Amino acid sequence: MMDLRCKMLDDIRAIEFMAVELNLFLDINPHDHRALNEYNDYTRQLHELKYQFEQQFGPLTNFGYSYSLHHWRWIDRPWPWESC
Amino acid sequence: MEFGYRGQYASQQMNMDFYSAKGGEHELAQAYIPFQRYVTSFPPKEALRMGTMFPELVRPYHKSKV
């Protein structure tokens, strides 16, 4: 049984992959409206998923890409790439 | 002011002769890539597993029997 943290990371990975794929497609076909709509839709989902994850499990990135409220959470384990 | 070097530049015919002597009737390779059309995509989890969201681009590696 997969815990919530790992499940959320899996969702983030899958949605981010769709954004990468559509990004690459749009580089070659910038006027494809369907691809553009889907890219924006996945981007919105990705922001939401990352926000939800970071609220519960701490920052996914550092160097100014994620907030760390209340205390410095970056040094709290597990790091995003650990134990899943 | 003229730019260039003092030697001789090849003519088109010289190059054609060179390649026809080397390769017989074969021509140099030319890359051709058709534009991809967006038809359909895998859902996210499956896309990640397949390595592409485009079903027409699935290129699985198979273990060699050698």
Backbone of each chain as nested JSON, in Angstrom:
{
  "chains": [
    {"id": "A", "residues": [
      {"number": 1, "name": "MET", "atoms": {"N": [0.857, -1.201, 0.0], "CA": [0.0, 0.0, 0.0], "C": [0.889, 1.246, 0.0]}},
      {"number": 2, "name": "MET", "atoms": {"N": [0.706, 2.067, -1.015], "CA": [1.558, 3.23, -1.183], "C": [1.069, 4.375, -0.293]}},
      {"number": 3, "name": "ASP", "atoms": {"N": [1.997, 5.021, 0.412], "CA": [1.535, 6.107, 1.271], "C": [1.236, 7.359, 0.456]}},
      {"number": 4, "name": "LEU", "atoms": {"N": [0.577, 8.314, 1.099], "CA": [0.075, 9.495, 0.392], "C": [1.192, 10.296, -0.248]}},
      {"number": 5, "name": "ARG", "atoms": {"N": [2.306, 10.414, 0.493], "CA": [3.421, 11.212, -0.031], "C": [3.931, 10.629, -1.351]}},
      {"number": 6, "name": "CYS", "atoms": {"N": [4.113, 9.307, -1.393], "CA": [4.609, 8.67, -2.615], "C": [3.587, 8.769, -3.743]}},
      {"number": 7, "name": "LYS", "atoms": {"N": [2.317, 8.645, -3.397], "CA": [1.272, 8.738, -4.413], "C": [1.247, 10.133, -5.035]}},
      {"number": 8, "name": "MET", "atoms": {"N": [1.397, 11.151, -4.177], "CA": [1.396, 12.525, -4.694], "C": [2.617, 12.786, -5.57]}},
      {"number": 9, "name": "LEU", "atoms": {"N": [3.766, 12.232, -5.171], "CA": [4.968, 12.389, -6.0], "C": [4.783, 11.72, -7.356]}},
      {"number": 10, "name": "ASP", "atoms": {"N": [4.144, 10.555, -7.351], "CA": [3.863, 9.859, -8.612], "C": [2.97, 10.695, -9.521]}},
      {"number": 11, "name": "ASP", "atoms": {"N": [1.938, 11.289, -8.925], "CA": [1.043, 12.157, -9.707], "C": [1.808, 13.336, -10.296]}},
      {"number": 12, "name": "ILE", "atoms": {"N": [2.647, 13.953, -9.465], "CA": [3.425, 15.104, -9.924], "C": [4.332, 14.702, -11.087]}},
      {"number": 13, "name": "ARG", "atoms": {"N": [5.011, 13.559, -10.934], "CA": [5.892, 13.076, -12.009], "C": [5.132, 12.894, -13.31]}},
      {"number": 14, "name": "ALA", "atoms": {"N": [3.964, 12.242, -13.229], "CA": [3.199, 11.925, -14.444], "C": [2.693, 13.2, -15.108]}},
      {"number": 15, "name": "ILE", "atoms": {"N": [2.167, 14.135, -14.305], "CA": [1.635, 15.372, -14.876], "C": [2.765, 16.234, -15.44]}},
      {"number": 16, "name": "GLU", "atoms": {"N": [3.898, 16.268, -14.729], "CA": [5.028, 17.052, -15.226], "C": [5.551, 16.472, -16.542]}},
      {"number": 17, "name": "PHE", "atoms": {"N": [5.512, 15.149, -16.651], "CA": [5.938, 14.508, -17.899], "C": [5.044, 14.931, -19.066]}},
      {"number": 18, "name": "MET", "atoms": {"N": [3.736, 15.017, -18.823], "CA": [2.819, 15.47, -19.878], "C": [3.159, 16.906, -20.293]}},
      {"number": 19, "name": "ALA", "atoms": {"N": [3.492, 17.739, -19.321], "CA": [3.871, 19.122, -19.637], "C": [5.137, 19.15, -20.494]}},
      {"number": 20, "name": "VAL", "atoms": {"N": [6.104, 18.288, -20.189], "CA": [7.34, 18.226, -20.98], "C": [7.028, 17.769, -22.405]}},
      {"number": 21, "name": "GLU", "atoms": {"N": [6.212, 16.719, -22.523], "CA": [5.873, 16.191, -23.839], "C": [5.158, 17.232, -24.702]}},
      {"number": 22, "name": "LEU", "atoms": {"N": [4.16, 17.894, -24.116], "CA": [3.413, 18.906, -24.867], "C": [4.302, 20.105, -25.185]}},
      {"number": 23, "name": "ASN", "atoms": {"N": [5.215, 20.435, -24.262], "CA": [6.192, 21.493, -24.498], "C": [7.003, 21.195, -25.762]}},
      {"number": 24, "name": "LEU", "atoms": {"N": [7.529, 19.981, -25.854], "CA": [8.355, 19.601, -27.004], "C": [7.535, 19.611, -28.293]}},
      {"number": 25, "name": "PHE", "atoms": {"N": [6.29, 19.118, -28.204], "CA": [5.426, 19.114, -29.379], "C": [5.131, 20.543, -29.834]}},
      {"number": 26, "name": "LEU", "atoms": {"N": [4.86, 21.421, -28.873], "CA": [4.521, 22.812, -29.197], "C": [5.715, 23.587, -29.759]}},
      {"number": 27, "name": "ASP", "atoms": {"N": [6.924, 23.177, -29.395], "CA": [8.1, 23.823, -29.996], "C": [8.085, 23.656, -31.519]}},
      {"number": 28, "name": "ILE", "atoms": {"N": [7.582, 22.515, -31.981], "CA": [7.531, 22.237, -33.424], "C": [6.195, 22.689, -34.016]}},
      {"number": 29, "name": "ASN", "atoms": {"N": [5.106, 22.595, -33.219], "CA": [3.764, 22.947, -33.699], "C": [3.129, 24.014, -32.807]}},
      {"number": 30, "name": "PRO", "atoms": {"N": [3.694, 25.233, -32.817], "CA": [3.246, 26.247, -31.852], "C": [1.801, 26.697, -32.026]}},
      {"number": 31, "name": "HIS", "atoms": {"N": [1.186, 26.39, -33.172], "CA": [-0.181, 26.874, -33.411], "C": [-1.234, 25.805, -33.186]}},
      {"number": 32, "name": "ASP", "atoms": {"N": [-0.842, 24.67, -32.61], "CA": [-1.814, 23.607, -32.336], "C": [-2.595, 23.971, -31.065]}},
      {"number": 33, "name": "HIS", "atoms": {"N": [-3.844, 24.405, -31.255], "CA": [-4.627, 24.912, -30.122], "C": [-4.943, 23.842, -29.103]}},
      {"number": 34, "name": "ARG", "atoms": {"N": [-5.186, 22.624, -29.595], "CA": [-5.503, 21.543, -28.67], "C": [-4.31, 21.248, -27.76]}},
      {"number": 35, "name": "ALA", "atoms": {"N": [-3.137, 21.145, -28.366], "CA": [-1.936, 20.894, -27.574], "C": [-1.695, 22.04, -26.591]}},
      {"number": 36, "name": "LEU", "atoms": {"N": [-1.929, 23.27, -27.057], "CA": [-1.733, 24.433, -26.187], "C": [-2.703, 24.413, -25.005]}},
      {"number": 37, "name": "ASN", "atoms": {"N": [-3.964, 24.107, -25.284], "CA": [-4.952, 24.019, -24.196], "C": [-4.567, 22.952, -23.184]}},
      {"number": 38, "name": "GLU", "atoms": {"N": [-4.16, 21.787, -23.709], "CA": [-3.784, 20.708, -22.794], "C": [-2.536, 21.071, -21.996]}},
      {"number": 39, "name": "TYR", "atoms": {"N": [-1.576, 21.737, -22.652], "CA": [-0.375, 22.172, -21.943], "C": [-0.751, 23.079, -20.767]}},
      {"number": 40, "name": "ASN", "atoms": {"N": [-1.634, 24.032, -21.038], "CA": [-2.039, 24.958, -19.975], "C": [-2.834, 24.252, -18.884]}},
      {"number": 41, "name": "ASP", "atoms": {"N": [-3.626, 23.276, -19.287], "CA": [-4.407, 22.538, -18.307], "C": [-3.493, 21.697, -17.396]}},
      {"number": 42, "name": "TYR", "atoms": {"N": [-2.528, 21.0, -17.994], "CA": [-1.586, 20.217, -17.183], "C": [-0.722, 21.124, -16.315]}},
      {"number": 43, "name": "THR", "atoms": {"N": [-0.365, 22.295, -16.85], "CA": [0.434, 23.243, -16.069], "C": [-0.332, 23.697, -14.825]}},
      {"number": 44, "name": "ARG", "atoms": {"N": [-1.618, 23.977, -15.017], "CA": [-2.448, 24.368, -13.884], "C": [-2.522, 23.243, -12.853]}},
      {"number": 45, "name": "GLN", "atoms": {"N": [-2.751, 22.013, -13.332], "CA": [-2.799, 20.861, -12.422], "C": [-1.477, 20.677, -11.68]}},
      {"number": 46, "name": "LEU", "atoms": {"N": [-0.375, 20.877, -12.416], "CA": [0.947, 20.679, -11.83], "C": [1.203, 21.677, -10.701]}},
      {"number": 47, "name": "HIS", "atoms": {"N": [0.832, 22.939, -10.942], "CA": [0.982, 23.948, -9.895], "C": [0.171, 23.569, -8.664]}},
      {"number": 48, "name": "GLU", "atoms": {"N": [-1.07, 23.115, -8.904], "CA": [-1.943, 22.736, -7.798], "C": [-1.361, 21.544, -7.02]}},
      {"number": 49, "name": "LEU", "atoms": {"N": [-0.917, 20.513, -7.767], "CA": [-0.357, 19.322, -7.12], "C": [0.891, 19.658, -6.303]}},
      {"number": 50, "name": "LYS", "atoms": {"N": [1.767, 20.487, -6.871], "CA": [2.995, 20.845, -6.158], "C": [2.675, 21.673, -4.921]}},
      {"number": 51, "name": "TYR", "atoms": {"N": [1.685, 22.571, -5.071], "CA": [1.288, 23.384, -3.919], "C": [0.77, 22.485, -2.797]}},
      {"number": 52, "name": "GLN", "atoms": {"N": [-0.134, 21.56, -3.151], "CA": [-0.69, 20.643, -2.143], "C": [0.412, 19.809, -1.486]}},
      {"number": 53, "name": "PHE", "atoms": {"N": [1.328, 19.3, -2.311], "CA": [2.421, 18.486, -1.772], "C": [3.27, 19.29, -0.796]}},
      {"number": 54, "name": "GLU", "atoms": {"N": [3.643, 20.493, -1.207], "CA": [4.554, 21.29, -0.386], "C": [3.909, 21.733, 0.931]}},
      {"number": 55, "name": "GLN", "atoms": {"N": [2.583, 21.954, 0.887], "CA": [1.879, 22.282, 2.134], "C": [2.045, 21.164, 3.156]}},
      {"number": 56, "name": "GLN", "atoms": {"N": [1.954, 19.924, 2.683], "CA": [1.977, 18.786, 3.604], "C": [3.371, 18.243, 3.88]}},
      {"number": 57, "name": "PHE", "atoms": {"N": [4.216, 18.212, 2.845], "CA": [5.466, 17.459, 2.974], "C": [6.72, 18.295, 2.811]}},
      {"number": 58, "name": "GLY", "atoms": {"N": [6.555, 19.601, 2.66], "CA": [7.728, 20.455, 2.567], "C": [8.149, 20.719, 1.136]}},
      {"number": 59, "name": "PRO", "atoms": {"N": [9.151, 21.553, 0.964], "CA": [9.52, 22.047, -0.365], "C": [10.036, 20.955, -1.302]}},
      {"number": 60, "name": "LEU", "atoms": {"N": [9.638, 21.069, -2.575], "CA": [10.139, 20.155, -3.609], "C": [11.472, 20.626, -4.171]}},
      {"number": 61, "name": "THR", "atoms": {"N": [11.687, 21.95, -4.113], "CA": [12.935, 22.519, -4.632], "C": [13.403, 23.592, -3.663]}},
      {"number": 62, "name": "ASN", "atoms": {"N": [14.618, 24.049, -3.864], "CA": [15.145, 25.12, -3.022], "C": [15.585, 26.287, -3.903]}},
      {"number": 63, "name": "PHE", "atoms": {"N": [16.529, 27.075, -3.457], "CA": [17.074, 28.195, -4.223], "C": [16.009, 29.182, -4.711]}},
      {"number": 64, "name": "GLY", "atoms": {"N": [14.948, 29.353, -3.926], "CA": [13.969, 30.374, -4.276], "C": [12.813, 29.895, -5.13]}},
      {"number": 65, "name": "TYR", "atoms": {"N": [12.758, 28.591, -5.424], "CA": [11.645, 28.064, -6.225], "C": [10.481, 27.585, -5.363]}},
      {"number": 66, "name": "SER", "atoms": {"N": [10.714, 27.379, -4.084], "CA": [9.64, 26.968, -3.18], "C": [9.728, 27.792, -1.901]}},
      {"number": 67, "name": "TYR", "atoms": {"N": [8.575, 28.081, -1.3], "CA": [8.552, 28.765, -0.01], "C": [8.886, 27.789, 1.105]}},
      {"number": 68, "name": "SER", "atoms": {"N": [9.404, 28.301, 2.196], "CA": [9.605, 27.484, 3.381], "C": [9.088, 28.272, 4.581]}},
      {"number": 69, "name": "LEU", "atoms": {"N": [7.803, 28.075, 4.889], "CA": [7.183, 28.869, 5.947], "C": [7.527, 28.3, 7.31]}},
      {"number": 70, "name": "HIS", "atoms": {"N": [7.452, 29.177, 8.329], "CA": [7.601, 28.797, 9.74], "C": [9.019, 28.386, 10.117]}},
      {"number": 71, "name": "HIS", "atoms": {"N": [9.571, 27.401, 9.45], "CA": [10.985, 27.097, 9.708], "C": [11.614, 26.601, 8.41]}},
      {"number": 72, "name": "TRP", "atoms": {"N": [12.923, 26.378, 8.43], "CA": [13.642, 25.976, 7.219], "C": [13.436, 24.487, 6.965]}},
      {"number": 73, "name": "ARG", "atoms": {"N": [12.454, 24.178, 6.102], "CA": [12.033, 22.785, 5.936], "C": [12.899, 21.99, 4.976]}},
      {"number": 74, "name": "TRP", "atoms": {"N": [13.744, 22.689, 4.235], "CA": [14.539, 21.974, 3.226], "C": [15.414, 20.886, 3.844]}},
      {"number": 75, "name": "ILE", "atoms": {"N": [15.882, 21.102, 5.092], "CA": [16.782, 20.122, 5.714], "C": [16.023, 18.995, 6.404]}},
      {"number": 76, "name": "ASP", "atoms": {"N": [14.671, 19.066, 6.409], "CA": [13.895, 17.978, 7.002], "C": [13.858, 16.785, 6.054]}},
      {"number": 77, "name": "ARG", "atoms": {"N": [14.124, 15.618, 6.585], "CA": [14.017, 14.428, 5.749], "C": [12.611, 13.873, 5.842]}},
      {"number": 78, "name": "PRO", "atoms": {"N": [12.132, 13.106, 4.836], "CA": [12.895, 12.753, 3.626], "C": [12.914, 13.888, 2.604]}},
      {"number": 79, "name": "TRP", "atoms": {"N": [13.995, 13.989, 1.858], "CA": [14.034, 14.891, 0.714], "C": [13.115, 14.346, -0.379]}},
      {"number": 80, "name": "PRO", "atoms": {"N": [12.756, 15.191, -1.335], "CA": [11.758, 14.76, -2.336], "C": [12.125, 13.465, -3.063]}},
      {"number": 81, "name": "TRP", "atoms": {"N": [13.413, 13.201, -3.232], "CA": [13.826, 12.017, -4.001], "C": [14.022, 10.789, -3.105]}},
      {"number": 82, "name": "GLU", "atoms": {"N": [13.743, 10.932, -1.794], "CA": [14.009, 9.823, -0.884], "C": [12.751, 9.018, -0.547]}},
      {"number": 83, "name": "SER", "atoms": {"N": [12.972, 7.751, -0.266], "CA": [12.012, 6.811, 0.325], "C": [10.669, 6.738, -0.385]}},
      {"number": 84, "name": "CYS", "atoms": {"N": [10.705, 6.551, -1.674], "CA": [9.492, 6.171, -2.401], "C": [9.824, 5.059, -3.386]}}
    ]},
    {"id": "B", "residues": [
      {"number": 1, "name": "MET", "atoms": {"N": [37.656, 45.099, -51.128], "CA": [38.296, 44.0, -50.384], "C": [37.628, 42.685, -50.753]}},
      {"number": 2, "name": "GLU", "atoms": {"N": [38.449, 41.748, -51.13], "CA": [37.9, 40.431, -51.453], "C": [38.268, 39.427, -50.389]}},
      {"number": 3, "name": "PHE", "atoms": {"N": [37.327, 38.592, -50.072], "CA": [37.597, 37.549, -49.093], "C": [37.72, 36.204, -49.797]}},
      {"number": 4, "name": "GLY", "atoms": {"N": [38.458, 35.312, -49.181], "CA": [38.604, 33.984, -49.78], "C": [40.031, 33.526, -49.631]}},
      {"number": 5, "name": "TYR", "atoms": {"N": [40.362, 32.441, -50.241], "CA": [41.743, 31.984, -50.203], "C": [42.257, 31.903, -51.63]}},
      {"number": 6, "name": "ARG", "atoms": {"N": [43.582, 31.751, -51.793], "CA": [44.177, 31.883, -53.11], "C": [44.06, 30.611, -53.939]}},
      {"number": 7, "name": "GLY", "atoms": {"N": [43.665, 29.522, -53.284], "CA": [43.552, 28.263, -54.028], "C": [42.329, 28.263, -54.92]}},
      {"number": 8, "name": "GLN", "atoms": {"N": [42.042, 27.085, -55.42], "CA": [40.939, 26.965, -56.36], "C": [39.691, 26.455, -55.653]}},
      {"number": 9, "name": "TYR", "atoms": {"N": [38.56, 27.023, -55.959], "CA": [37.305, 26.498, -55.429], "C": [36.777, 25.413, -56.352]}},
      {"number": 10, "name": "ALA", "atoms": {"N": [36.131, 24.422, -55.755], "CA": [35.6, 23.326, -56.557], "C": [34.372, 23.785, -57.331]}},
      {"number": 11, "name": "SER", "atoms": {"N": [34.157, 23.196, -58.466], "CA": [32.908, 23.434, -59.19], "C": [31.899, 22.404, -58.737]}},
      {"number": 12, "name": "GLN", "atoms": {"N": [30.656, 22.654, -59.021], "CA": [29.613, 21.68, -58.693], "C": [29.919, 20.354, -59.38]}},
      {"number": 13, "name": "GLN", "atoms": {"N": [30.373, 20.445, -60.612], "CA": [30.621, 19.227, -61.374], "C": [31.729, 18.39, -60.737]}},
      {"number": 14, "name": "MET", "atoms": {"N": [32.777, 19.049, -60.227], "CA": [33.864, 18.312, -59.57], "C": [33.333, 17.493, -58.401]}},
      {"number": 15, "name": "ASN", "atoms": {"N": [32.462, 18.107, -57.594], "CA": [31.927, 17.383, -56.436], "C": [31.016, 16.239, -56.863]}},
      {"number": 16, "name": "MET", "atoms": {"N": [30.196, 16.496, -57.866], "CA": [29.306, 15.432, -58.359], "C": [30.125, 14.255, -58.863]}},
      {"number": 17, "name": "ASP", "atoms": {"N": [31.207, 14.564, -59.583], "CA": [32.059, 13.501, -60.119], "C": [32.692, 12.708, -58.984]}},
      {"number": 18, "name": "PHE", "atoms": {"N": [33.134, 13.438, -57.949], "CA": [33.757, 12.77, -56.794], "C": [32.803, 11.758, -56.181]}},
      {"number": 19, "name": "TYR", "atoms": {"N": [31.565, 12.182, -55.942], "CA": [30.625, 11.281, -55.256], "C": [30.153, 10.154, -56.165]}},
      {"number": 20, "name": "SER", "atoms": {"N": [29.998, 10.425, -57.448], "CA": [29.538, 9.334, -58.309], "C": [30.643, 8.297, -58.487]}},
      {"number": 21, "name": "ALA", "atoms": {"N": [31.924, 8.752, -58.421], "CA": [33.019, 7.791, -58.479], "C": [33.056, 6.939, -57.217]}},
      {"number": 22, "name": "LYS", "atoms": {"N": [32.81, 7.57, -56.078], "CA": [32.878, 6.845, -54.789], "C": [31.691, 5.91, -54.6]}},
      {"number": 23, "name": "GLY", "atoms": {"N": [30.511, 6.407, -54.874], "CA": [29.32, 5.68, -54.438], "C": [28.498, 5.065, -55.55]}},
      {"number": 24, "name": "GLY", "atoms": {"N": [29.02, 5.097, -56.765], "CA": [28.233, 4.544, -57.854], "C": [26.953, 5.328, -58.025]}},
      {"number": 25, "name": "GLU", "atoms": {"N": [25.809, 4.625, -58.053], "CA": [24.545, 5.337, -58.281], "C": [23.912, 5.859, -57.003]}},
      {"number": 26, "name": "HIS", "atoms": {"N": [24.556, 5.582, -55.836], "CA": [23.946, 6.024, -54.575], "C": [24.182, 7.507, -54.334]}},
      {"number": 27, "name": "GLU", "atoms": {"N": [23.219, 8.131, -53.662], "CA": [23.346, 9.543, -53.324], "C": [23.699, 9.711, -51.852]}},
      {"number": 28, "name": "LEU", "atoms": {"N": [24.177, 10.91, -51.499], "CA": [24.412, 11.216, -50.091], "C": [23.097, 11.134, -49.325]}},
      {"number": 29, "name": "ALA", "atoms": {"N": [23.196, 10.863, -48.031], "CA": [21.988, 10.757, -47.214], "C": [21.319, 12.12, -47.068]}},
      {"number": 30, "name": "GLN", "atoms": {"N": [20.003, 12.132, -47.063], "CA": [19.241, 13.334, -46.764], "C": [18.208, 12.983, -45.702]}},
      {"number": 31, "name": "ALA", "atoms": {"N": [18.193, 13.745, -44.63], "CA": [17.225, 13.468, -43.56], "C": [15.872, 14.06, -43.927]}},
      {"number": 32, "name": "TYR", "atoms": {"N": [14.824, 13.309, -43.671], "CA": [13.472, 13.793, -43.93], "C": [12.584, 13.442, -42.742]}},
      {"number": 33, "name": "ILE", "atoms": {"N": [11.999, 14.438, -42.128], "CA": [11.163, 14.198, -40.95], "C": [9.779, 14.804, -41.189]}},
      {"number": 34, "name": "PRO", "atoms": {"N": [8.742, 13.976, -41.305], "CA": [7.406, 14.535, -41.494], "C": [6.916, 15.24, -40.229]}},
      {"number": 35, "name": "PHE", "atoms": {"N": [6.108, 16.279, -40.38], "CA": [5.541, 16.955, -39.224], "C": [4.559, 16.034, -38.511]}},
      {"number": 36, "name": "GLN", "atoms": {"N": [4.677, 16.004, -37.207], "CA": [3.783, 15.164, -36.406], "C": [2.445, 15.872, -36.246]}},
      {"number": 37, "name": "ARG", "atoms": {"N": [1.361, 15.103, -36.333], "CA": [0.034, 15.653, -36.068], "C": [-0.442, 15.129, -34.725]}},
      {"number": 38, "name": "TYR", "atoms": {"N": [-1.094, 16.004, -33.958], "CA": [-1.594, 15.555, -32.665], "C": [-2.928, 14.848, -32.857]}},
      {"number": 39, "name": "VAL", "atoms": {"N": [-2.917, 13.534, -32.717], "CA": [-4.134, 12.748, -32.88], "C": [-4.715, 12.397, -31.513]}},
      {"number": 40, "name": "THR", "atoms": {"N": [-3.917, 11.698, -30.708], "CA": [-4.391, 11.29, -29.385], "C": [-3.195, 11.083, -28.47]}},
      {"number": 41, "name": "SER", "atoms": {"N": [-3.449, 11.012, -27.16], "CA": [-2.341, 10.8, -26.23], "C": [-2.709, 9.745, -25.201]}},
      {"number": 42, "name": "PHE", "atoms": {"N": [-1.679, 9.135, -24.623], "CA": [-1.892, 8.266, -23.462], "C": [-2.29, 9.12, -22.266]}},
      {"number": 43, "name": "PRO", "atoms": {"N": [-3.002, 8.545, -21.306], "CA": [-3.181, 9.257, -20.025], "C": [-1.828, 9.357, -19.301]}},
      {"number": 44, "name": "PRO", "atoms": {"N": [-1.677, 10.341, -18.378], "CA": [-0.37, 10.665, -17.801], "C": [0.448, 9.475, -17.272]}},
      {"number": 45, "name": "LYS", "atoms": {"N": [-0.16, 8.62, -16.457], "CA": [0.618, 7.524, -15.866], "C": [1.156, 6.574, -16.934]}},
      {"number": 46, "name": "GLU", "atoms": {"N": [0.285, 6.286, -17.911], "CA": [0.705, 5.377, -18.968], "C": [1.781, 6.025, -19.838]}},
      {"number": 47, "name": "ALA", "atoms": {"N": [1.626, 7.317, -20.081], "CA": [2.626, 8.046, -20.873], "C": [3.998, 7.935, -20.224]}},
      {"number": 48, "name": "LEU", "atoms": {"N": [4.047, 8.139, -18.906], "CA": [5.326, 8.073, -18.186], "C": [5.93, 6.679, -18.311]}},
      {"number": 49, "name": "ARG", "atoms": {"N": [5.065, 5.668, -18.248], "CA": [5.548, 4.29, -18.328], "C": [6.05, 3.959, -19.743]}},
      {"number": 50, "name": "MET", "atoms": {"N": [5.367, 4.499, -20.756], "CA": [5.739, 4.205, -22.14], "C": [6.91, 5.065, -22.63]}},
      {"number": 51, "name": "GLY", "atoms": {"N": [7.22, 6.125, -21.89], "CA": [8.309, 7.008, -22.304], "C": [7.895, 8.066, -23.303]}},
      {"number": 52, "name": "THR", "atoms": {"N": [6.62, 8.111, -23.647], "CA": [6.088, 9.136, -24.541], "C": [4.587, 9.236, -24.344]}},
      {"number": 53, "name": "MET", "atoms": {"N": [4.023, 10.429, -24.57], "CA": [2.562, 10.529, -24.494], "C": [1.917, 10.221, -25.848]}},
      {"number": 54, "name": "PHE", "atoms": {"N": [2.768, 10.061, -26.883], "CA": [2.243, 9.839, -28.231], "C": [2.32, 8.36, -28.604]}},
      {"number": 55, "name": "PRO", "atoms": {"N": [1.163, 7.703, -28.787], "CA": [1.179, 6.272, -29.118], "C": [2.012, 5.951, -30.359]}},
      {"number": 56, "name": "GLU", "atoms": {"N": [2.075, 6.883, -31.322], "CA": [2.823, 6.607, -32.549], "C": [4.331, 6.694, -32.344]}},
      {"number": 57, "name": "LEU", "atoms": {"N": [4.775, 7.134, -31.16], "CA": [6.215, 7.247, -30.903], "C": [6.742, 6.193, -29.939]}},
      {"number": 58, "name": "VAL", "atoms": {"N": [5.906, 5.236, -29.603], "CA": [6.373, 4.17, -28.689], "C": [7.45, 3.347, -29.381]}},
      {"number": 59, "name": "ARG", "atoms": {"N": [8.624, 3.301, -28.764], "CA": [9.746, 2.516, -29.309], "C": [10.366, 1.695, -28.185]}},
      {"number": 60, "name": "PRO", "atoms": {"N": [9.715, 0.597, -27.814], "CA": [10.249, -0.168, -26.687], "C": [11.567, -0.855, -27.025]}},
      {"number": 61, "name": "TYR", "atoms": {"N": [12.443, -0.922, -26.046], "CA": [13.67, -1.692, -26.208], "C": [13.392, -3.135, -25.84]}},
      {"number": 62, "name": "HIS", "atoms": {"N": [13.854, -4.045, -26.672], "CA": [13.7, -5.462, -26.35], "C": [15.063, -6.034, -26.026]}},
      {"number": 63, "name": "LYS", "atoms": {"N": [15.074, -6.915, -25.038], "CA": [16.323, -7.553, -24.645], "C": [16.871, -8.381, -25.811]}},
      {"number": 64, "name": "SER", "atoms": {"N": [18.144, -8.175, -26.096], "CA": [18.766, -8.962, -27.148], "C": [18.972, -10.4, -26.687]}},
      {"number": 65, "name": "LYS", "atoms": {"N": [18.789, -11.343, -27.601], "CA": [18.956, -12.748, -27.212], "C": [20.404, -13.189, -27.312]}},
      {"number": 66, "name": "VAL", "atoms": {"N": [21.279, -12.33, -27.862], "CA": [22.692, -12.695, -28.023], "C": [23.379, -12.769, -26.67]}}
    ]}
  ]
}
